[in-house]
Amino acid sequence: MSNVLGHLEPKRVFEYFEAMNQIPRGSYNEAAVSNWLKECGEKLGLETIQDKVGNIIIKKPASEGYEDCPAVILQGHMDMVCVKGKGSNHDFTKDPIEMKIVDDMIYANNTTLGADDGIAIAMSLAILEDDNLKHPALEAVFTINEESGMDGAYALDTTLLTGKYLLNIDSEEEGFFTIGCAGGRTPLLTLDKEYKDACSCKKALKVVVTDLLGGHSGQEIQLQRANATKVVVRMLNALSCEYDLADLTGGTMHNAIPNHAEAVIMVEDVEAAKAELNETFDAIRREFSVSEPNMKVLFEDACVEKVYSDCFKERFLTLLTVLPHGVNSYTVREDGSLDTSLPESSTNMAAVHNDGDQVKLTFSIRSARESIKEEIAKRVELLTKALGFKYEVIAGYPAWEVIPNSRIEQICSAAYEKVSGKKPEIIAIHAGLECGLLLDKMDGVEAISIGPDMYDVHSENEHLNIPSTERTYKLLIDILESMK
């Protein structure tokens, strides 16, 4: 095993995180990490449950003097978003995450880091291991596939839990305590491909839009970052010459803003097409000059034997053109002003990929209001079906409704003020958390979400702040001790 983080403090937190990052754990590929977590719990001599889908529950009795306190659930998810940058040969199905330290940050080598949400599990395991801590009874819950549908939270048998306070460790900003989040829905749009023979009078050209910032479609959707697929489509729509379309793909995950997309077209005059495409790209780049300082377009030679039929091309590009992307509505404050830091609803035209003889588009809808989520979903469904695509919902989760001034909020706020001398910011977020789904299944449970500073999650630039991780771990320990 590598030993990049072994000198950092808190030592056991970073050792557990590094050990976990040796195990591939993308969504739907969590069997190995689930088994490793089961072994960790059993080696500690604690009651450990592995359910049929791979969720892990590890229980630790209360320390002396805390036997009468309500049990506390420590919760995080074991899967990670798998995104790599241009030029990376990383294989998320078998390769460990290569890590490096730059100043006071931990980065991966041109891939996602997995701090979302591996750091939650590392902190929980360190707490479970330490018999010198003072705490109520603990129930550590590690779920599978949070990132691609919250399957683990859906499948979790919450009758196995007795905890009354849920500490979710899946937030990304120290000192900000989350007490509510948006709900989500993920439609999958599918269309059978139709082809025609490529014309010998035309030459193939690959158009690549790359080096966009991307990012989390819940946390960064309001930052006006460009969607690489949308940029490619705009460039193609602006072409004045006749062209055939042979391929178009972009994005990777439903909850990541596409930072790379490419299309293969056939045109009679390649140089004239490049000039037009460049002109359109330059106009788009000026629009995003602040939010996308590094975006670029590349042109490459390609080899094509067949292209999409005219009918398929029209339906495909029409859908990609008119599907909404970005903030749909903002939250309105009680004084009537808009809170532009917190979207009320949004959409992410997420991933377009080939699946044999079909093209598939994964779309993401988020909303703090169920009625708005339903309305957006209906519009997307009607548009999709009108263009001949199949529409199906492959994932969804409820919103976590804000309940201000709960007991767990009071406990955590007092602990934070004690250790930092400052009051925390109490917020709701636009990203999805498992809390809403879990609370729906457990009566009388209060929840809060905390976490250390991490940046650019769901992108190859994801990084974790080391001092913030140490402070957050100490805060967790203080919260548990203050439960008495």
Helices and strands as residue ranges (DSSP letters): H 11-20, H 31-43, E 47-50, E 56-60, E 72-77, E 99-102, E 105-108, H 115-129, E 138-143, H 151-155, G 158-160, E 165-168, E 176-181, E 183-192, E 195-197, E 203-210, G 221-223, H 228-237, E 244-250, E 261-267, H 270-287, E 296-301, E 306-308, H 310-322, E 326-332, E 338-355, E 358-367, H 370-386, E 390-397, H 407-420, E 425-429, H 435-440, E 446-449, E 454-455, E 463-465, H 466-482
